Amino acid sequence: MIPVKIKDIFVDDESNFLLSLVDLEEKNVLMLGVSVWEAHSVMMTFGRNEFPRPMTHDLMNSLFRNLGAMLDKVVITDVIEDTYYAKMYLHQNGEEKVVDSRPGDAVAMALTSGTTIYITEKLFDLTINIDEMEEGNGTLHYDADYYDPDEEGPEIH
């Protein structure tokens, strides 16, 4: 497993919401397509804004704590037919529990709890070298012409 972090959240030219997950050296990026709802959740937690009432992922972390469970790690595990999969690994009473999750929700949970996000070797093989992406103003810009789903991996949606 390779630890990653969120580099940016943006919308591409076709109105797809994308999370750019980069390795810790910021040399490779995985462009992860997420739904508008997942993107919104991640955006809300990305800057760790304070809200007067708990947001959904804050509530989930509070539930975990109150039930004696701790989120240990989040792993973006696979992509099958253009759909990404993730798992959240929890410990409760000395026992590991694995929960299936949408990647965007898992990332938001990791951000709210300070938990490390990982991707599998299979997904790392689908990453793009950051130097080969267009850069401007310190942010990543996705070039849809560069990313060919037939050659590089799944179509981003």
C-alpha positions in Angstrom: 0.0 0.0 0.0 1.1 3.5 -0.8 0.2 6.4 1.5 -1.3 9.4 -0.4 -2.8 12.8 0.4 -5.2 15.1 -1.3 -3.5 17.6 -3.5 -6.5 19.3 -5.1 -10.2 19.1 -5.7 -11.6 20.4 -9.0 -14.1 20.0 -11.8 -12.8 19.1 -15.3 -14.0 20.4 -18.7 -16.8 17.9 -18.7 -18.1 18.8 -15.2 -16.7 15.7 -13.6 -15.6 16.1 -10.0 -12.0 14.9 -9.4 -9.8 14.4 -6.4 -6.1 14.4 -7.1 -4.4 12.0 -4.7 -0.6 12.3 -4.7 2.0 10.1 -3.1 3.9 11.8 -0.2 6.8 12.8 -2.4 4.2 14.5 -4.8 5.7 12.7 -7.8 2.6 10.7 -8.9 -1.1 11.5 -8.9 -4.2 9.4 -9.1 -7.1 11.2 -10.6 -10.1 9.9 -8.7 -13.6 10.6 -10.1 -16.2 11.2 -7.4 -19.9 12.2 -7.2 -20.9 15.8 -6.6 -22.0 14.7 -3.1 -18.7 13.1 -2.2 -16.8 16.0 -3.7 -18.8 18.4 -1.5 -18.1 16.3 1.6 -14.4 16.2 0.9 -14.3 20.0 0.2 -16.1 20.7 3.5 -13.5 18.6 5.4 -10.4 19.5 3.3 -9.9 22.9 4.9 -11.1 21.6 8.3 -13.7 24.4 8.5 -15.5 24.7 11.8 -19.2 24.3 11.7 -21.7 25.0 14.5 -23.1 21.5 14.2 -21.4 18.2 13.3 -21.2 17.4 9.6 -22.0 13.8 8.6 -18.4 12.6 8.7 -17.8 14.3 12.1 -20.9 12.5 13.3 -19.6 9.2 12.1 -16.2 9.8 13.8 -18.1 10.7 17.0 -20.1 7.5 16.7 -16.9 5.4 16.3 -15.3 7.0 19.3 -18.5 6.5 21.5 -18.7 2.9 20.4 -15.0 2.3 21.3 -13.9 2.0 17.7 -11.0 3.8 16.0 -10.5 4.4 12.3 -7.0 3.2 11.6 -6.7 3.6 7.9 -8.5 4.2 4.6 -7.6 2.2 1.5 -8.7 3.0 -2.0 -8.6 -0.7 -3.0 -9.7 -1.2 -6.6 -11.3 0.0 -9.8 -13.7 -2.3 -11.6 -15.6 -1.2 -14.7 -14.7 2.5 -14.1 -15.9 2.3 -10.4 -13.5 2.9 -7.6 -13.8 1.0 -4.3 -12.5 1.7 -0.8 -12.4 0.2 2.6 -12.2 1.7 6.0 -10.2 -0.3 8.7 -11.4 0.1 12.2 -10.3 -1.4 15.5 -12.8 -2.1 18.3 -12.1 -4.1 21.4 -8.9 -5.4 19.9 -10.7 -6.7 16.8 -10.2 -5.3 13.3 -13.4 -4.5 11.4 -13.4 -3.6 7.6 -16.1 -1.5 6.2 -16.8 -1.1 2.5 -17.1 2.5 1.4 -17.3 4.9 -1.5 -13.8 6.4 -1.9 -15.0 10.0 -1.5 -16.7 9.2 1.8 -13.7 7.2 3.0 -11.4 10.2 2.1 -13.7 12.6 4.0 -13.7 10.2 7.0 -9.9 10.1 6.9 -9.6 13.9 6.7 -12.0 14.4 9.7 -10.2 11.9 11.8 -6.6 12.5 10.8 -6.3 9.0 9.4 -3.8 8.0 6.7 -5.2 7.4 3.2 -3.6 4.6 1.1 -3.9 3.3 -2.4 -3.1 -0.2 -3.6 -0.2 -1.1 -5.9 -2.8 -1.8 -8.6 -4.0 1.8 -8.4 -0.5 3.2 -8.1 0.2 1.6 -11.5 -2.6 3.9 -12.8 -1.0 7.1 -11.5 0.3 9.8 -13.7 3.7 11.5 -13.2 3.0 15.0 -11.9 5.7 16.5 -14.1 3.7 15.3 -17.2 0.6 17.3 -16.1 0.1 20.9 -16.9 0.8 23.2 -14.0 -0.4 26.7 -13.3 -0.6 28.9 -10.2 0.6 26.0 -7.9 -2.4 23.8 -8.7 -2.8 20.7 -10.8 -4.7 21.0 -14.1 -6.1 17.9 -15.6 -5.5 17.4 -19.4 -8.3 15.1 -20.6 -6.4 14.5 -23.8 -3.4 13.2 -21.9 -5.4 10.7 -19.9 -6.4 7.9 -22.4 -8.6 5.4 -20.5 -7.7 2.7 -23.0 -4.0 3.0 -22.3 -3.7 4.4 -18.8 -6.6 2.9 -16.9 -10.3 3.6 -16.2 -12.3 6.4 -17.6 -12.7 9.1 -15.0 -16.4 9.9 -14.3 
